Amino acid sequence: MTKRLDGRVAVITGAGSGIGLATAKRFAAEGAKVVCVDLDPESGEKAANEVGGLFIQADVTDEAAVIAMYQQAVDTYGSLDIAFNNAGISPPEDDSILTTGLEAWKRVQEVNLTSVYLCCKYAIPHMQRQGKGSIINTASFVAVMGAATSQISYSASKGGVLAMSRELGVQFAREGIRINALCPGPVNTPLLQELFAKDPERAARRLVHIPLGRFAEPSEIAAAVAFLASDDSSFMTANTFLVDGGISGAYVTPE
């Protein structure tokens, strides 16, 4: 493993499982000092222990908690070089617009979009002081495509993350801060497993549209995050970075 992130400080939200956990491991393997942020103390602490990093329990929809977590990271390690804003939810009550209630809508928007707004808002000033930094926001391939099997608030929230990342990437480019939106396809994570265990028909219907014929593994998405965090992507900002197994490029998939 190359040490592209040697000595850099990375804060990962939603680090306790799935893409966040896989990225914590990848960042650590590439030499970063990793701060694992999660709402769940058990999984978050375990993740931090696995990568020799720092665990911070935080609700990323809470403005004061977001301010404090970045300050703690900087106080502990001396800088904030990478922010991977990855925390998100996809609850079963978020479905068709005809059946999704306002409370479910608001909750998904808070966790998936408002948290990214807060994390960017309070990560950027630390990076401005340094004159450099990389922010990666987890959007989704659903930010660029529509689905008849809708999760309306999830799709809308990820579209918001994508648009916000693009605008911030343009706004802060000349200050040395790169901001990109990661758009994964379906990933074999606990979130997806739980959703599809309840509805195997929906899973099968989605799988058929992936040209590669399978869901992504978290480690494959983590590799993309590490690329965006590193200097290998130094000329990339305001980018829609699709890692989707070919879904967004497909008209008809192989049989």
Contacts in CASP RR format, 6 or more apart in sequence:
PFRMAT RR
TARGET T0000
AUTHOR 0000-0000-0000
METHOD contacts of the structure
MODEL  1
MTKRLDGRVAVITGAGSGIGLATAKRFAAEGAKVVCVDLDPESGEKAANE
VGGLFIQADVTDEAAVIAMYQQAVDTYGSLDIAFNNAGISPPEDDSILTT
GLEAWKRVQEVNLTSVYLCCKYAIPHMQRQGKGSIINTASFVAVMGAATS
QISYSASKGGVLAMSRELGVQFAREGIRINALCPGPVNTPLLQELFAKDP
ERAARRLVHIPLGRFAEPSEIAAAVAFLASDDSSFMTANTFLVDGGISGA
YVTPE
1 29 0 8 1.000
1 30 0 8 1.000
2 30 0 8 1.000
3 30 0 8 1.000
3 31 0 8 1.000
4 30 0 8 1.000
4 226 0 8 1.000
4 229 0 8 1.000
4 230 0 8 1.000
4 231 0 8 1.000
4 232 0 8 1.000
5 27 0 8 1.000
5 30 0 8 1.000
5 31 0 8 1.000
5 32 0 8 1.000
5 81 0 8 1.000
5 82 0 8 1.000
5 226 0 8 1.000
5 229 0 8 1.000
5 230 0 8 1.000
6 30 0 8 1.000
6 31 0 8 1.000
6 32 0 8 1.000
7 31 0 8 1.000
7 32 0 8 1.000
7 33 0 8 1.000
7 81 0 8 1.000
8 31 0 8 1.000
8 32 0 8 1.000
8 33 0 8 1.000
8 79 0 8 1.000
8 81 0 8 1.000
8 82 0 8 1.000
8 229 0 8 1.000
9 32 0 8 1.000
9 33 0 8 1.000
9 35 0 8 1.000
9 73 0 8 1.000
9 74 0 8 1.000
9 77 0 8 1.000
9 78 0 8 1.000
9 79 0 8 1.000
9 80 0 8 1.000
9 81 0 8 1.000
9 82 0 8 1.000
10 27 0 8 1.000
10 32 0 8 1.000
10 33 0 8 1.000
10 34 0 8 1.000
10 35 0 8 1.000
10 81 0 8 1.000
10 82 0 8 1.000
10 83 0 8 1.000
10 84 0 8 1.000
10 229 0 8 1.000
11 35 0 8 1.000
11 37 0 8 1.000
11 69 0 8 1.000
11 70 0 8 1.000
11 73 0 8 1.000
11 80 0 8 1.000
11 82 0 8 1.000
11 83 0 8 1.000
11 84 0 8 1.000
11 123 0 8 1.000
12 20 0 8 1.000
12 23 0 8 1.000
12 24 0 8 1.000
12 27 0 8 1.000
12 34 0 8 1.000
12 35 0 8 1.000
12 36 0 8 1.000
12 37 0 8 1.000
12 84 0 8 1.000
12 86 0 8 1.000
13 37 0 8 1.000
13 38 0 8 1.000
13 58 0 8 1.000
13 60 0 8 1.000
13 84 0 8 1.000
13 85 0 8 1.000
13 86 0 8 1.000
13 87 0 8 1.000
13 115 0 8 1.000
13 119 0 8 1.000
14 20 0 8 1.000
14 36 0 8 1.000
14 37 0 8 1.000
14 38 0 8 1.000
14 39 0 8 1.000
14 60 0 8 1.000
14 86 0 8 1.000
14 87 0 8 1.000
14 88 0 8 1.000
15 21 0 8 1.000
15 23 0 8 1.000
15 24 0 8 1.000
15 34 0 8 1.000
15 36 0 8 1.000
15 37 0 8 1.000
15 38 0 8 1.000
15 44 0 8 1.000
15 47 0 8 1.000
15 48 0 8 1.000
15 86 0 8 1.000
16 24 0 8 1.000
16 36 0 8 1.000
16 38 0 8 1.000
16 40 0 8 1.000
16 43 0 8 1.000
16 44 0 8 1.000
16 46 0 8 1.000
16 47 0 8 1.000
17 43 0 8 1.000
17 47 0 8 1.000
17 189 0 8 1.000
17 190 0 8 1.000
17 191 0 8 1.000
18 187 0 8 1.000
18 189 0 8 1.000
18 190 0 8 1.000
18 191 0 8 1.000
18 218 0 8 1.000
19 86 0 8 1.000
19 138 0 8 1.000
19 184 0 8 1.000
19 187 0 8 1.000
19 189 0 8 1.000
19 218 0 8 1.000
19 221 0 8 1.000
19 222 0 8 1.000
19 225 0 8 1.000
20 47 0 8 1.000
20 84 0 8 1.000
20 86 0 8 1.000
20 218 0 8 1.000
20 222 0 8 1.000
21 43 0 8 1.000
21 47 0 8 1.000
21 50 0 8 1.000
21 218 0 8 1.000
22 217 0 8 1.000
22 218 0 8 1.000
22 219 0 8 1.000
22 221 0 8 1.000
22 222 0 8 1.000
23 84 0 8 1.000
23 86 0 8 1.000
23 218 0 8 1.000
23 221 0 8 1.000
23 222 0 8 1.000
23 225 0 8 1.000
23 226 0 8 1.000
24 34 0 8 1.000
24 36 0 8 1.000
24 47 0 8 1.000
24 48 0 8 1.000
24 50 0 8 1.000
24 51 0 8 1.000
25 50 0 8 1.000
25 51 0 8 1.000
25 219 0 8 1.000
25 222 0 8 1.000
26 219 0 8 1.000
26 222 0 8 1.000
26 223 0 8 1.000
26 225 0 8 1.000
26 226 0 8 1.000
27 34 0 8 1.000
27 51 0 8 1.000
27 82 0 8 1.000
27 225 0 8 1.000
27 226 0 8 1.000
27 229 0 8 1.000
28 34 0 8 1.000
28 51 0 8 1.000
28 52 0 8 1.000
28 53 0 8 1.000
30 226 0 8 1.000
30 230 0 8 1.000
32 81 0 8 1.000
32 82 0 8 1.000
32 229 0 8 1.000
33 53 0 8 1.000
33 54 0 8 1.000
33 77 0 8 1.000
34 48 0 8 1.000
34 51 0 8 1.000
34 52 0 8 1.000
34 53 0 8 1.000
34 54 0 8 1.000
35 48 0 8 1.000
35 53 0 8 1.000
35 54 0 8 1.000
35 55 0 8 1.000
35 56 0 8 1.000
35 69 0 8 1.000
35 72 0 8 1.000
35 73 0 8 1.000
35 76 0 8 1.000
35 77 0 8 1.000
36 44 0 8 1.000
36 47 0 8 1.000
36 48 0 8 1.000
36 51 0 8 1.000
36 53 0 8 1.000
36 54 0 8 1.000
36 55 0 8 1.000
36 56 0 8 1.000
37 55 0 8 1.000
37 56 0 8 1.000
37 57 0 8 1.000
37 58 0 8 1.000
37 60 0 8 1.000
37 69 0 8 1.000
37 87 0 8 1.000
38 44 0 8 1.000
38 47 0 8 1.000
38 55 0 8 1.000
38 57 0 8 1.000
38 58 0 8 1.000
38 87 0 8 1.000
39 57 0 8 1.000
39 58 0 8 1.000
39 59 0 8 1.000
39 60 0 8 1.000
39 87 0 8 1.000
41 55 0 8 1.000
41 57 0 8 1.000
44 55 0 8 1.000
44 57 0 8 1.000
45 55 0 8 1.000
47 55 0 8 1.000
48 54 0 8 1.000
48 55 0 8 1.000
49 55 0 8 1.000
54 72 0 8 1.000
54 73 0 8 1.000
54 76 0 8 1.000
54 77 0 8 1.000
56 69 0 8 1.000
56 72 0 8 1.000
56 73 0 8 1.000
58 65 0 8 1.000
58 66 0 8 1.000
58 68 0 8 1.000
58 69 0 8 1.000
59 65 0 8 1.000
60 66 0 8 1.000
60 85 0 8 1.000
60 87 0 8 1.000
60 111 0 8 1.000
60 115 0 8 1.000
60 118 0 8 1.000
60 119 0 8 1.000
61 110 0 8 1.000
61 111 0 8 1.000
61 114 0 8 1.000
61 115 0 8 1.000
61 118 0 8 1.000
63 118 0 8 1.000
66 115 0 8 1.000
66 118 0 8 1.000
66 119 0 8 1.000
66 121 0 8 1.000
66 122 0 8 1.000
67 122 0 8 1.000
70 80 0 8 1.000
70 83 0 8 1.000
70 122 0 8 1.000
70 123 0 8 1.000
70 126 0 8 1.000
73 80 0 8 1.000
74 80 0 8 1.000
74 126 0 8 1.000
79 126 0 8 1.000
79 130 0 8 1.000
80 123 0 8 1.000
80 126 0 8 1.000
80 127 0 8 1.000
80 130 0 8 1.000
80 133 0 8 1.000
81 127 0 8 1.000
81 130 0 8 1.000
81 132 0 8 1.000
81 133 0 8 1.000
81 134 0 8 1.000
82 133 0 8 1.000
82 134 0 8 1.000
82 135 0 8 1.000
82 136 0 8 1.000
82 229 0 8 1.000
83 119 0 8 1.000
83 120 0 8 1.000
83 123 0 8 1.000
83 127 0 8 1.000
83 134 0 8 1.000
83 135 0 8 1.000
83 136 0 8 1.000
84 135 0 8 1.000
84 136 0 8 1.000
84 138 0 8 1.000
84 225 0 8 1.000
84 229 0 8 1.000
85 115 0 8 1.000
85 116 0 8 1.000
85 119 0 8 1.000
85 120 0 8 1.000
85 123 0 8 1.000
85 135 0 8 1.000
85 136 0 8 1.000
85 137 0 8 1.000
85 138 0 8 1.000
86 136 0 8 1.000
86 138 0 8 1.000
87 111 0 8 1.000
87 115 0 8 1.000
88 111 0 8 1.000
88 112 0 8 1.000
88 115 0 8 1.000
88 138 0 8 1.000
89 107 0 8 1.000
89 108 0 8 1.000
89 111 0 8 1.000
89 112 0 8 1.000
89 191 0 8 1.000
90 108 0 8 1.000
90 151 0 8 1.000
90 154 0 8 1.000
90 191 0 8 1.000
90 195 0 8 1.000
91 104 0 8 1.000
91 107 0 8 1.000
91 108 0 8 1.000
92 195 0 8 1.000
92 198 0 8 1.000
93 100 0 8 1.000
93 101 0 8 1.000
93 104 0 8 1.000
94 100 0 8 1.000
94 104 0 8 1.000
94 105 0 8 1.000
94 108 0 8 1.000
94 151 0 8 1.000
94 152 0 8 1.000
94 153 0 8 1.000
94 154 0 8 1.000
95 150 0 8 1.000
95 151 0 8 1.000
95 152 0 8 1.000
96 150 0 8 1.000
96 152 0 8 1.000
97 150 0 8 1.000
97 152 0 8 1.000
100 152 0 8 1.000
100 153 0 8 1.000
104 153 0 8 1.000
105 152 0 8 1.000
105 153 0 8 1.000
107 153 0 8 1.000
108 153 0 8 1.000
108 154 0 8 1.000
108 157 0 8 1.000
109 153 0 8 1.000
109 156 0 8 1.000
109 157 0 8 1.000
112 153 0 8 1.000
112 154 0 8 1.000
112 157 0 8 1.000
112 158 0 8 1.000
112 161 0 8 1.000
113 157 0 8 1.000
113 160 0 8 1.000
113 161 0 8 1.000
113 164 0 8 1.000
116 137 0 8 1.000
116 138 0 8 1.000
116 161 0 8 1.000
116 164 0 8 1.000
116 165 0 8 1.000
117 164 0 8 1.000
120 135 0 8 1.000
120 137 0 8 1.000
120 164 0 8 1.000
120 168 0 8 1.000
120 179 0 8 1.000
123 135 0 8 1.000
124 135 0 8 1.000
124 168 0 8 1.000
124 172 0 8 1.000
124 177 0 8 1.000
127 133 0 8 1.000
127 135 0 8 1.000
127 172 0 8 1.000
127 175 0 8 1.000
127 176 0 8 1.000
127 177 0 8 1.000
128 172 0 8 1.000
128 175 0 8 1.000
128 177 0 8 1.000
131 175 0 8 1.000
131 176 0 8 1.000
131 177 0 8 1.000
132 176 0 8 1.000
132 177 0 8 1.000
133 176 0 8 1.000
133 177 0 8 1.000
133 178 0 8 1.000
134 177 0 8 1.000
134 178 0 8 1.000
134 179 0 8 1.000
134 180 0 8 1.000
134 228 0 8 1.000
134 229 0 8 1.000
134 230 0 8 1.000
134 233 0 8 1.000
135 165 0 8 1.000
135 168 0 8 1.000
135 177 0 8 1.000
135 178 0 8 1.000
135 179 0 8 1.000
135 180 0 8 1.000
136 179 0 8 1.000
136 180 0 8 1.000
136 181 0 8 1.000
136 182 0 8 1.000
136 225 0 8 1.000
136 228 0 8 1.000
136 229 0 8 1.000
137 161 0 8 1.000
137 164 0 8 1.000
137 165 0 8 1.000
137 179 0 8 1.000
137 180 0 8 1.000
137 181 0 8 1.000
137 182 0 8 1.000
138 161 0 8 1.000
138 181 0 8 1.000
138 182 0 8 1.000
138 184 0 8 1.000
139 158 0 8 1.000
139 159 0 8 1.000
139 160 0 8 1.000
139 161 0 8 1.000
139 162 0 8 1.000
139 165 0 8 1.000
139 181 0 8 1.000
139 182 0 8 1.000
139 183 0 8 1.000
139 240 0 8 1.000
140 154 0 8 1.000
140 155 0 8 1.000
140 158 0 8 1.000
140 159 0 8 1.000
140 183 0 8 1.000
140 184 0 8 1.000
140 185 0 8 1.000
141 183 0 8 1.000
141 184 0 8 1.000
141 185 0 8 1.000
141 242 0 8 1.000
141 244 0 8 1.000
141 247 0 8 1.000
141 248 0 8 1.000
142 151 0 8 1.000
142 154 0 8 1.000
142 155 0 8 1.000
142 158 0 8 1.000
142 159 0 8 1.000
143 155 0 8 1.000
143 158 0 8 1.000
143 159 0 8 1.000
143 160 0 8 1.000
143 161 0 8 1.000
143 162 0 8 1.000
143 181 0 8 1.000
143 183 0 8 1.000
143 240 0 8 1.000
144 162 0 8 1.000
144 183 0 8 1.000
144 240 0 8 1.000
144 242 0 8 1.000
144 248 0 8 1.000
145 247 0 8 1.000
145 248 0 8 1.000
146 155 0 8 1.000
147 155 0 8 1.000
149 202 0 8 1.000
149 205 0 8 1.000
149 206 0 8 1.000
158 183 0 8 1.000
161 181 0 8 1.000
162 181 0 8 1.000
162 183 0 8 1.000
162 240 0 8 1.000
165 179 0 8 1.000
165 180 0 8 1.000
165 181 0 8 1.000
165 238 0 8 1.000
166 181 0 8 1.000
166 238 0 8 1.000
166 239 0 8 1.000
166 240 0 8 1.000
167 238 0 8 1.000
168 179 0 8 1.000
168 238 0 8 1.000
169 177 0 8 1.000
169 178 0 8 1.000
169 179 0 8 1.000
169 180 0 8 1.000
169 237 0 8 1.000
169 238 0 8 1.000
170 237 0 8 1.000
170 238 0 8 1.000
172 179 0 8 1.000
173 237 0 8 1.000
173 238 0 8 1.000
178 228 0 8 1.000
178 233 0 8 1.000
178 234 0 8 1.000
178 236 0 8 1.000
178 237 0 8 1.000
179 237 0 8 1.000
179 238 0 8 1.000
180 228 0 8 1.000
180 233 0 8 1.000
180 236 0 8 1.000
180 237 0 8 1.000
180 238 0 8 1.000
180 239 0 8 1.000
180 241 0 8 1.000
181 239 0 8 1.000
181 240 0 8 1.000
181 241 0 8 1.000
182 221 0 8 1.000
182 224 0 8 1.000
182 225 0 8 1.000
182 228 0 8 1.000
182 241 0 8 1.000
182 243 0 8 1.000
183 240 0 8 1.000
183 241 0 8 1.000
183 242 0 8 1.000
183 243 0 8 1.000
183 244 0 8 1.000
184 216 0 8 1.000
184 221 0 8 1.000
184 224 0 8 1.000
184 243 0 8 1.000
184 244 0 8 1.000
185 210 0 8 1.000
185 215 0 8 1.000
185 216 0 8 1.000
185 242 0 8 1.000
185 243 0 8 1.000
185 244 0 8 1.000
185 245 0 8 1.000
185 247 0 8 1.000
186 192 0 8 1.000
186 206 0 8 1.000
186 207 0 8 1.000
186 210 0 8 1.000
186 215 0 8 1.000
186 216 0 8 1.000
187 215 0 8 1.000
187 216 0 8 1.000
187 217 0 8 1.000
187 218 0 8 1.000
187 221 0 8 1.000
188 215 0 8 1.000
188 216 0 8 1.000
188 217 0 8 1.000
188 218 0 8 1.000
189 218 0 8 1.000
192 215 0 8 1.000
195 202 0 8 1.000
195 203 0 8 1.000
196 202 0 8 1.000
196 203 0 8 1.000
207 213 0 8 1.000
207 214 0 8 1.000
207 215 0 8 1.000
208 253 0 8 1.000
209 247 0 8 1.000
209 250 0 8 1.000
209 253 0 8 1.000
210 244 0 8 1.000
210 245 0 8 1.000
210 246 0 8 1.000
210 247 0 8 1.000
210 250 0 8 1.000
210 253 0 8 1.000
211 245 0 8 1.000
211 246 0 8 1.000
211 247 0 8 1.000
211 249 0 8 1.000
211 250 0 8 1.000
211 253 0 8 1.000
211 254 0 8 1.000
212 245 0 8 1.000
212 246 0 8 1.000
213 245 0 8 1.000
213 253 0 8 1.000
216 243 0 8 1.000
216 244 0 8 1.000
216 245 0 8 1.000
220 243 0 8 1.000
221 243 0 8 1.000
224 241 0 8 1.000
224 243 0 8 1.000
227 233 0 8 1.000
228 236 0 8 1.000
228 241 0 8 1.000
242 248 0 8 1.000
END
